[in-house]
Amino acid sequence: MNPETAKPATAAEHFFDRELSWLEFNDRVLQEALDARTPLVERLKFVAIFSSNLDEFFMVRISGLIERERAGAAGSAPAGMAPSQQLDAIRTHLARQTALQHRLFDGELRELMKQHGILLLDYAALDEPQRGALEAHFSGQVFPVLTPLSVDAGHPFPQMSNLSLNLAVIVEDPVNGLRKFARIKVPDTLPRFVALPQGPDQAGWTGVPLEQLIAGNLARLFPGMIVRGHHMFRITRDADFTVREDEAEDLMLAIEEEVGKRHLDGFVCRLEIERSMPAELRESLMEELEVSSRDVYEFDGLLNLRDLFYFLSLPLPELKDMPWTPVVPAPFQAAPDESGEPRATLFDAIKRGDVLVHHPYHSFAATVQEFITQAAHDPQVLAIKLTLYRTSGDSPIVRALIAAAAARKQVVALIELKARFDEENNIAWANRLEDAGAHVVYGVVGLKTHTKIALVVRKEEEALRRYVHVGTGNYNPKTANLYTDLGLLSCRDDLVADVGDLFNYLTGYSRQDAYRKLLVAPLTLRRRMYELITREMEHARSGAGGHIVAKMNALVDPEMIRHLYEASRAGVRIELVVRGICCLRPGVPGLSENIRVISVVGRYLEHSRIFRFKNGGADEYYIGSADWMTRNLDHRVEAVTPVEDAAAVHHLEQVLAFLLNDNRHAWDLQSDGRYLQRQPAEGEPERAAQALLMEGARLGEF
């Protein structure tokens, strides 16, 4: 097909449905659990991640589709599926994949656990000494916490919290023969798996699920009654909410009120039950919880497999990935002076040139966290400004900001109160920072502040010098050990001026719409990305060879996808590394035959964003916080920075090369929407990008 006369990319069949693409991503997560090459405890972890991901998917995406269906909404662009069609397709997909997940756990992983001394037993199979030990534990540690709630004329159907695991108990009054329903919540304040006492010569772990321990002692909870049956069920509620910022007198108070409703007030969008549950009880629950049969999922075995995270805490190194200790990058490895103390600060290193850090291969604690900590305690530092989207509950970075405020430094913290599922944590930190004297702001009305930027102002030799960090990931030391993220530390005049202008836009009244280096959403990022793609098209048409490599978490925005299709038709070679959702359909003749898409799902969550444009041989690299999603390009504040330092550029070249050539954790997206996992050919060495990057960091190659 002549690319100049090819049909414009407007048809629905040129795009994959966003929700179904996300399901494909979660299937790739499950495949890590299915893969026998993955260590056993890590396989349990991926089973748990699969379930945890599904919980959030139902709370946010499925609940939204149900609301749109109830409102009679039409199909959404660009794929064009109506909400009812999406929900039916999702139900069909999940019925198959969740059944596969449970077969994997019950039919393979529990047996492998047993072979390695991890005995997750059924309560009914315990011998008398084991039962005696657990009954004592039940009496002292579990029974006092339980609250059976009956349902009858005097006791309405109980309010049930989101993601709660429950026992539906049928009890019979021996006097009049009447049967009643009672509900017992499995306390989420107690460990889901109860360990049996181990003798001095025993190794491994032996225990039972908490709900089975409760079920085995129901007679204690209903004395004088006959327990006729018990069945597990679990509910998921809508947990998304919208705050009208322009109408809220106090944004923090408005969000606190909405978050408080999330736990109990959202409608039930999923009911998970044991397959053995009688039809009458099932129908009663469906009626009381107002769910349709499409929203009911039946399982054999344990419900809520996300609790398998528990087994990661066991001291079983031989069943886990090899431990990794992040390294300190060479520019920050200061030579000690005669007293043995380091003579240089991070600021000294940054003055010598830009420093690219790559977590978890590089230590977050010794780089980004140390950057903020040194600034907090350096008497020459006058001001610190930082954006916080998500951080840990015991954040050392926020503690450093509090210390800086206490030392009378000018501290500005832009805290995004609307970061979904982190609202309460962020509100708590905002209150603590304000109490310490920091200036706390909440960003621009109508936009989420998703950018990851920090700015430090330091007095040096009678002048002020500014230092910045622009990153792809949150200021969170915990996720820095689990997610791959990049950050650029710099004191270049043009970049620090841009970051300063961006903070002024975020904290004050500013209509800043031009930046020297930074690409900022929603102001300049989309337009500049279009320009860079168009430039590659011009190079391709002139014979210089257009080439784009882009790495991101998700590719959804239809206009960006259309620009990529246009570039493909113009002869630009496009290689995309998209971890999760990808609505672009690659490899379609006359549309996208020059585009290939891979996804890498491995030990670490691929979270960094990298954009490379060949530019006729004068390659340009960018990193930043934005995916190519409409929300990132138009409805969030994002920052993307060019990377120009030669060593940093070389590192990004290596990262992209390793990912594109991965044959262990990489999946190729087909034009029909299927993902095919790469496998080493016979005699070919295994090339796992993340393992190669760990080795490169260990050897000091970057």
C-alpha positions, 0 to 999 in steps of 0.5 A: 500500500502506498503510504501517502494514500493510506487510509487515515487511522480513524477506524475503531479496528485500528485501536485496542480496547484499553480495559482488555489491554490492561487484562493482557498486562495482568496476564503477563504478571500471572505468567511470571507465577506460571513460569517454573524458572521463577523461584517459588516464593517469587511465584507466590508473589506474582500470584498475589500481585495478580490479585492485588492488581485485579482489586484496584482494577475493579475498584476503579475501572470496572466500577466506572464501566458499571456506572457508565452502563447504568447511565446508558453511555455509548461506546468510548473512543477510540476502540468503540466498545460499549460499556456492556460489551466491555463488561461481558468481554472482561467477565469472559476473560477473567473467568478463564484467568482467575480459574487458571490462577487458582488451579496454579496455586492449589494444584501446583504451588501448594505442593511445591511449598510442601516439598520445601517445608512450607506446609499450608494445611487445611484445618480439617486435616490437623491432628489433635495436638495441632488442633489443641495448639491452634484452639489455644491461639484462637481463644487468646488471640482471635475469639475476642476480636470476632463479632458475629452479626445475625440477619433477621427482622431485628438485625438488618443486613450488616454494612460490609467494608471494601475488600473484606473477607467474610464467613456466611454462617447458617445456624439453626435454633434447636428449639424451633428449628428456624435457620438464620444467616449470620456474618463474621468478618475475618479480621484484617487486623490479624495475620491471614495465615496462622503459624503452628508452634515449631519445635526446636528441631523443626524447619520451615513453616506450618500453618492454616488460613485464619478463616479456617481456624475461625470456621473450625471453632464456630460452636464457640461463637454460637453456643446452644445453636446448631451450625449447619454450614459456612461459606466464604465470600468477599466483596469489592466496592467502587473506590473512585471518587471525584472532588469538585475542587472549584467548589470545595472551600477546603480541599483537604477536608473535602478529600478526607470526607470522600476517602472516609466514604470509600471503605463502606459507601461505594456500591459493590462491583464484585462478589467472590464466593466459594463454589460450594455456596448454596444457590439460596444463600448466593441469591440472598447475598446478590439481592442484599448487595445489589449485584448481578450474576455477571459480577459474581465470581465462584472459586474452589479453594482460598479467596483473596490470594493477594494475602500470599504476600505473607510468604515473602516475609519468611526467611527462605532466601533459597526460594527467592530471587538472589538479593540485590544491594544497590550501588552508589554511582561513581560520581557520588563515591567521594574519596575520603580525606586524611581523617577518613571522612568524605570531603565532597558533597553531592553538590560538589559532584553535581557541579562537575556534571549532570548525574543520571541515577537509575533505581534500583540498580543505583541506591536511592538512599545514597543519591536522591534521598541523600540529595534532600537530606544533605540539603536539609542539614547543609547550613549553606542551603537556603531553600528546598522545593519538592513535589510529593505524589506518593511516598512511604509511610515512614518517609525519610525524605519528608522527615528531612524536609521537616528538619529543614523547616525546623532549621528555618530554611524555606521549605515548599512541599507540593503534595498531591492530595488526589493521588489515588489510594494515597490520599490519607497518607499524603494528608497526614504528611501535609499536616506534619509539614505544616506543623513544622513550618513548611509551606504546603500547597496542593497544586493547580485546580483541575490538574493532578501534579504528577511531576517528580521534581526537586529544587535546592537553593544554595549560597556559594561564594557570595552567589546563589546556585540552584540544584535540581532533580527531575525523575520518572518515579516517586520520592518513595524509598520503598518503591525505589527498590521495587520499580525501575526509575531514572532521575537526572541531577543537575545544576545547569542554568537553563534546566534549574531556571525551568524547574524554578519557573515550574514551581512558581507555576505550581505554587503561585499565580503564573501563566508560564507557557514557555520553557527553555529545556523542560517539556511540561504538561499540559502546556508544552509536552504534547506539542513538542512530542508531535514536533519531534515525531514530525521531524523524524518523518521529515528525516525518513522522507529525505532518506536520513532514516527516521527512528523513534524508541519510546519506553513508557508504562502505557500508550493510550492517547488516540491522537498520539497513536495517530501521529505514530501511525502517520510516522510509520506510513512515512517510513519511520522505524518505531520501537516501543517498550510499553509495560502495561496498556497499549491501545496501538495496533502494530504490524498492520500493513499500510498503517503500522508495519514499521512499528513493533511493541514489546512489554517487559515484565520481570523482577522489577516493575518497569516504571521509567519513561525514556524517549529517543529520537534519532534526529538524523544521527544527532540523537536526542534523549528525554526522561520524565514522569509522563506516559502517552496517556490523555490524562498525562498529556492534558490533565496532569502537571508533568515534566520531561527533561532532555538528557545531554551528558555523554555518560548519561546518554550512553547509559540510556542507550544501554538500557534501551538496547537491553530491553529491546533484545531481552529474550527472558521477560519480553513479550511481543505484541501481535497485530491481533492483540496477543502477546507472545513471550520470547524464548531463547533459541536453542543454544542462545544465551538468556538475555534478561535486561534487568539482570544485565543492568544489575551486573553492569551496575555491580561492575561499575559500568555505569 
